[in-house]
Amino acid sequence: MEIAVLIPCFNEELSIRQVILDFQKFLPQAKIYIYDNNSTDKTAQIAKASGAIVRYETKQGKGHVVYRMFGDIEADYYIMVDGDGTYDISMAPQMINILITECCDMVNGKRMESGAENYRKGHRFGNWMLTGIVASIFSAQFSDMLSGYKAFSKKFVKSFPSLSRGFEIETQITIHALEMNLPVREIDTKYINRLEGSESKLSTYKDGIKILYAIGLLFIREKPFVFFGTISAVLLAIMMTLFIPIYSAYLLTGLVPKFPTLILIGALGVSSLICLATGLISESITMVRKELKRLTYLSIKQQ
């Protein structure tokens, strides 16, 4: 059984050595891979000196790094964690054990704050809001969707289609598990303060907007009939609201008043039908794509 530890890094020279040492202590049989994403400090040198396998991804953004790691590394089970030293590495063996004994495809490490200073207020609210949106749309089983501490099976990693570039990658990972109806678990893990002098790479507003945008795109992509069907229903309701007074006037007088409004009604009716047809066609395409993803997932042999 091969276990791979995947650590995407950008300027984490203060914490990366301790992260590697902790994995060597708690998962001594694992291979530790550091993917340096254009760091301007000594992250790569420290990681190599600490015994990790160091590789590089020049396209900036965590999504690009994860896509590269998932494609490059062959293993039976994977642990992915940020290199900032804020996660409890001692939980890694338990996460791997859950993958094996419960035949899960993903275990999410829910961050449990040890102090009010762990999270910035904007990060806490953003995580709560975005996790809630995904939960309402996709019937999520997670309460900390944006956690950077996750364990995966080989079947999950090798069937994952990465389309994101930045921190929205966690959103896509979660939605991939949900839309494929994969067996997943979430366990509590202690969340530790960053070392003094170390700064989060996550921008509260900029990355929050990107993640929200990614959720919107994924909603259209995964549930096109709901999206376009809702627009179609709204257009139809507006059309009927405008049409009823004109039709009532026609029944009373035999005349058709407000011709411009009648033209608008016709345009709304055509638009409603187009949206409905778009939703039906897109839904069929989505079903085919999901079946192909499912077949890819089933074709992968798990140790």
C-alpha positions, 0 to 999 in steps of 0.5 A: 500500500502506497501513501502519498502526502501532497503539499502545495506550497507558496512561500512557506519557509517558516512552517514547511520543515515542521509539517514534513517532520510531523508527517515523517513521524505520524506517517513514516511509510508515506512519500512526501511531495512538495509542489513549489508554486513560484515561491520567492523564499527558501521553501523548496530548499528547506523542504528538500533538506528535510527529506521531501520530494520537491517538484515545481509548478510554474502556473500560479494558483493552487488549482494548477498545483492540485491538477499537476499533483493529481496527474503526476503522483501514483499511489493507493491513498493520498493526503493533501494539506496546506504547508502553512502548519495550521493543521493537526498532522497527527490526524493523518493516520486516522484519515487514512484508516477511515479511507481503508476500513470504511471504503471511503473516497474522501475524508474532509478534515473539519477545522476546530478552532482552538482560539478566536484568532485562528480565523479572520472574521471575513474568512469565518463568515465566507466559509460559513456562507459558501459551505451553506450555499453548496449544502443547499444546492448539492445536499452537501454532507460537509460543514467546512468545505474550504478546509485544505486538509483532505484524504483521498482514494486513488479512484477519487484522485484519478477521476477528478477533472480539475478546472479551477486555478485558485482556492476555488479548487476545494469547492470543485473537489467537494462538488465532485464527491457530491455529484458522483455520490461517493462515500465521504466522511468528515472528521474534526481536526484541530486548527492551529494558529499560523506561526508569527510572520507567516501570512495567509495567501487567501484574500477574503474578498477576492478569493471569496468572489472567485469561489462564489463565481465558481459555485455559480458556474458549477451550479449551471454546469451540474444542474442546468435544467433547474437553472434554465427552467427557473429563468423560463418560469420567471419569463413565463410569469412576466408574460402572463402578467402582461398578457391577461390585462390585454386579453381581458380588454380584447374580450370586452371591446374586441380591440387589441390595445398596447401593441408594443406590449403585445410584441414584448409578450411575444418576445418573452414567450419565445425567450421562455421556450428557448430557455426551457429547450436549453435546459432540457438539452443541457441536462441531457449532456450533463447526464452523459458527462456524469455517466462517463465520469462514473465509468472512469471512476469504476475503471480505476482499481483501488488497492 
